[in-house]
Structure formats: C-alpha cells, structure tokens
C-alpha cells in the first residue's frame, strides 16, 4: 500500500486515512519514527501502564 502526500512548511505530513486505519491509529495516538536504510519508517506505539505499589509508570513501546 502506498500513497503520495505533501510536506507542509511546518514539516507536517498528512497520513492517508487508509494507512491510519490499517495501523489502527488516529488523532492523539503516539507513533515511533526513525530512519532505516535511508527510509523514513513510522510505527504504531503501544502505551504500557504498570502499577508498582502506589506509583504508576507509563511507557511507550514501539509495536514491531
């Protein structure tokens, strides 16, 4: 699945709805972005919440 999108002057890119739907992400979700072999890669992030005693720890983990 591929699609063409434009980069705005602010460095933002619109991700097509079909790609968002396929990844299961939407507005407000976090994503992991990195460069692999000269390509920009965007991955869905799973947010993990752990409770230890009375402390709550939240960690964003890339979904590979």
C-alpha positions in Angstrom: 0.0 0.0 0.0 1.5 3.3 -1.0 0.3 6.9 -1.2 1.6 10.3 -2.1 1.5 13.1 0.5 3.0 16.7 0.7 5.2 18.1 3.4 3.8 21.4 4.9 6.1 24.4 5.6 5.9 23.3 9.3 7.3 19.9 8.5 4.0 18.1 8.9 2.7 15.2 6.7 -0.9 14.1 6.3 -1.1 10.3 6.6 -3.9 8.9 4.4 -7.0 7.5 6.2 -6.5 4.0 4.8 -3.0 3.8 6.3 -4.2 5.1 9.7 -7.0 2.5 9.6 -4.6 -0.3 8.7 -2.3 0.6 11.5 -5.2 1.1 13.9 -4.1 4.7 14.9 -5.8 8.0 15.0 -5.6 11.6 16.3 -3.8 11.7 19.6 -2.0 8.4 19.3 1.8 8.3 19.6 3.9 6.9 16.8 7.6 6.0 16.6 9.5 7.5 13.7 13.0 6.5 12.7 15.3 6.1 9.6 16.1 2.6 8.4 18.3 2.1 5.3 17.7 5.7 4.1 13.9 5.4 4.5 11.5 7.1 7.0 9.7 4.5 9.0 6.6 5.1 11.1 5.4 2.5 13.6 2.4 2.3 15.9 3.3 2.7 19.6 1.6 0.6 22.3 1.3 2.5 25.6 2.1 0.3 28.6 0.9 1.3 32.1 2.3 -0.5 35.1 1.4 0.0 38.7 4.1 -0.7 41.3 2.9 -0.1 44.9 1.4 3.4 44.7 3.5 4.6 41.7 2.2 4.5 38.1 4.7 4.2 35.3 3.7 4.8 31.7 6.0 3.7 28.8 5.5 4.0 25.1 6.8 0.9 23.3 7.1 0.7 19.5 4.9 -2.0 18.0 7.2 -4.1 15.7 
